[in-house]
């Protein structure tokens, strides 16, 4: 089989050096030593591991170990890679770095990669096409922006996007002829004087370029709103929200998207 697997747990041999870990599948395939040495050096160069070839896994960081696991897959020159949540054991900063490295590797190798993840940020930033699975069922297949703009049901709507889409039921949804309406945090207009929904700010997360407001809207419920980073609001302030009608998503009683 021309497939190569990259595991969540790295699955490296702790007693072997980086070079021997990368070379292992080639040795099992009966490659001659000259070919093995050449392929190991090529993989190490691509993954910036040249200076670590004589170290053992215990002497490496989590990101370096993951690169070794990827290198072991690369040397086989597979038709496709299978990634099983390869970044889940890394801290947030390292996950961001490795996302970029794997994406760049994909562009270099031009090889199909099937990548399993529970992290929708990884899916949105790395994928050409996403398959959203729920309890073994395919909920939707499409490009990241297709899933973001036109989720087919409530599960996809609530999964894609960070922060998650606000899902609203009851009278506010009935106003739009739906059981549930969805509006993303970035698709609401904020005013201090007038709007469709009066809301009280519970928590304001100031992140620099953006501010995330967690509010309680009268007759609507809790909402998350993405605002400009320089917006001056804080706990207890009253604001008024107006959803962008063109970006509103309507869902029926069956949880499926309705025609806009």
C-alpha positions in Angstrom: 0.0 0.0 0.0 1.4 3.4 -0.9 0.0 5.0 2.3 1.9 6.5 5.2 0.5 7.0 8.6 1.4 9.8 11.1 0.1 9.0 14.6 -1.1 11.2 17.4 1.4 9.7 19.8 4.3 9.9 17.4 5.0 6.2 17.7 8.8 6.6 17.7 11.3 4.1 18.9 12.9 5.6 22.0 16.2 3.6 21.7 16.8 4.7 18.1 18.3 7.9 16.9 16.2 10.3 14.7 18.0 9.0 11.6 17.3 5.4 12.5 13.6 6.2 13.2 13.2 7.9 9.9 15.1 5.1 8.1 13.1 2.2 9.7 10.4 1.7 7.1 13.0 1.8 4.3 15.1 -0.8 6.1 11.9 -3.0 6.5 11.3 -2.6 2.8 14.8 -3.9 2.0 16.3 -0.7 0.5 20.0 -0.6 0.1 22.0 1.6 2.6 23.0 4.2 0.1 19.4 4.8 -0.8 18.3 4.9 2.8 21.0 7.4 3.7 20.0 9.7 0.8 16.3 9.6 1.5 16.8 10.2 5.2 19.0 13.2 4.5 16.4 14.6 2.0 13.6 14.2 4.5 15.7 15.8 7.3 16.4 18.7 5.1 12.8 19.3 4.2 11.8 19.1 7.9 14.7 21.1 9.4 16.0 18.0 11.2 19.5 17.8 9.8 21.1 18.9 13.1 19.1 16.4 15.1 19.7 13.1 13.2 22.0 11.6 16.0 19.6 12.5 18.9 17.1 10.2 20.4 13.4 11.1 20.7 13.7 11.8 24.5 16.1 14.7 23.6 13.6 16.4 21.3 10.7 18.8 21.9 7.1 17.7 21.0 7.2 19.6 17.7 10.5 18.0 16.7 9.2 14.5 17.6 6.2 15.2 15.4 8.5 16.2 12.5 10.4 13.0 12.9 7.2 11.0 12.7 6.3 12.9 9.5 9.8 12.3 8.2 9.4 8.6 8.7 6.3 8.8 6.5 7.9 11.0 3.9 10.8 8.7 3.1 8.3 6.1 1.8 7.2 8.5 -0.9 3.6 7.5 -0.5 0.7 8.3 -2.7 -1.2 9.7 0.3 -0.6 10.5 4.0 -3.0 9.7 6.8 -2.7 12.1 9.8 -4.5 11.0 13.0 -4.8 14.1 15.1 -1.0 14.7 14.9 -1.1 18.0 16.8 -3.4 17.2 19.7 -0.5 16.5 22.2 1.1 19.9 21.5 0.6 23.2 23.3 -1.4 26.0 21.6 1.6 28.0 20.4 3.3 24.9 19.0 0.1 23.7 17.3 0.0 27.0 15.4 3.6 26.6 14.2 3.1 23.0 13.2 -0.1 23.8 11.2 2.0 26.2 9.1 4.8 23.6 8.7 2.4 20.8 7.6 0.7 23.2 5.2 4.0 24.2 3.7 5.0 20.5 3.4 1.8 19.8 1.6 2.7 22.5 -1.0 6.2 21.1 -1.4 5.3 17.4 -1.8 2.0 18.0 -3.7 0.7 14.7 -2.2 -2.8 14.0 -0.9 -3.2 14.3 2.8 -6.2 12.9 4.8 -6.1 14.7 8.1 -8.3 13.8 11.1 -8.9 16.5 13.7 -11.4 17.6 16.3 -10.0 21.1 16.1 -12.1 23.2 13.6 -9.3 25.8 13.4 -7.0 23.2 12.0 -9.6 22.0 9.6 -10.4 25.6 8.4 -6.8 26.7 8.0 -5.3 23.6 6.5 -7.9 21.9 4.3 -8.8 22.2 0.7 -12.0 20.2 1.4 -13.5 19.3 4.7 -15.7 16.3 5.6 -17.7 17.0 8.8 -18.5 13.7 10.6 -20.9 13.3 13.5 -21.3 9.9 15.2 -20.0 8.2 12.1 -22.3 10.1 9.7 -21.2 12.6 7.0 -23.0 15.9 7.8 -21.5 18.0 5.0 -18.6 18.0 2.5 -17.2 21.2 1.1 -14.4 23.8 1.1 -13.8 25.7 4.3 -15.6 28.8 3.1 -18.6 26.7 1.8 -19.1 25.2 5.2 -18.7 28.6 6.8 -21.1 30.5 4.6 -23.7 27.8 3.9 -23.8 25.1 6.7 -26.4 22.5 5.9 -27.6 21.9 9.4 -27.3 23.0 13.0 -24.4 20.6 13.8 -22.2 22.1 11.0 -23.3 25.6 11.9 -22.2 25.1 15.5 -19.0 23.4 14.7 -17.5 25.7 12.0 -16.3 29.2 13.1 -14.4 30.6 16.0 -16.1 31.8 18.2 -19.0 29.6 17.4 -22.2 30.7 15.7 -24.9 32.1 18.0 -28.0 29.8 17.7 -31.2 31.5 18.8 -34.7 29.9 19.3 -38.1 31.1 20.3 -39.8 34.3 19.3 -36.7 35.9 17.7 -36.3 32.9 15.4 -40.1 32.8 14.7 -39.8 36.4 13.5 -37.7 35.1 10.6 -40.0 32.1 9.9 -37.6 29.5 11.5 -37.3 27.2 14.5 -33.7 28.4 15.0 -31.7 31.2 13.5 -27.9 31.5 13.5 -25.8 34.6 13.4 -22.0 34.6 13.7 -20.3 36.8 16.2 -18.7 38.9 13.4 -22.0 39.5 11.7 -23.7 41.8 14.2 -23.7 45.6 14.2 -23.1 47.2 17.6 -24.5 50.5 18.8 -24.7 52.3 22.1 -28.0 54.0 21.2 -30.3 51.8 19.1 -30.7 48.3 17.6 -32.9 45.2 17.3 -31.7 43.6 20.6 -30.8 45.4 23.8 -28.0 43.6 25.6 -26.0 43.8 28.8 -22.2 43.0 28.6 -21.2 40.3 31.0 -17.6 39.8 29.9 -15.4 41.8 27.5 -12.3 39.9 26.3 -9.9 42.5 24.9 -7.5 40.7 22.5 -5.9 43.7 20.8 -7.3 43.8 17.2 -10.6 42.2 18.4 -12.8 42.3 21.4 -15.1 39.4 22.2 -18.3 40.5 24.1 -20.3 37.9 26.0 -23.6 39.5 26.5 -27.2 38.7 27.7 -29.7 40.0 25.1 -33.2 40.8 26.3 -35.7 38.2 25.0 -32.9 36.5 23.0 -30.4 35.0 25.5 -26.7 34.8 25.7 -24.7 35.9 22.7 -21.1 36.2 21.7 -20.2 39.3 19.6 -16.9 40.1 17.8 -16.2 43.8 18.0 -13.4 46.2 17.0 -10.5 45.9 19.4 -10.7 49.6 20.3 -14.4 49.5 21.2 -14.7 50.9 24.8 -17.2 48.7 26.6 -16.9 46.6 29.8 -18.9 44.6 32.3 -22.4 45.9 32.9 -22.5 48.3 29.9 -25.7 48.3 27.8 -25.3 47.9 24.0 -27.7 47.4 21.1 -27.2 44.7 18.5 -28.6 44.4 15.0 -27.9 41.2 13.1 -26.8 41.5 9.4 -29.9 40.1 7.8 -28.0 39.0 4.7 -25.7 36.8 6.9 -28.6 35.3 9.0 -29.0 31.5 8.8 -32.4 29.9 9.2 -33.0 26.3 10.4 -36.2 24.3 10.5 -37.6 22.0 13.1 -35.5 19.1 11.6 -32.3 21.1 12.2 -31.7 21.5 8.5 -30.9 24.8 6.8 -33.9 26.5 5.1 -33.8 28.4 1.8 -32.5 31.9 2.3 
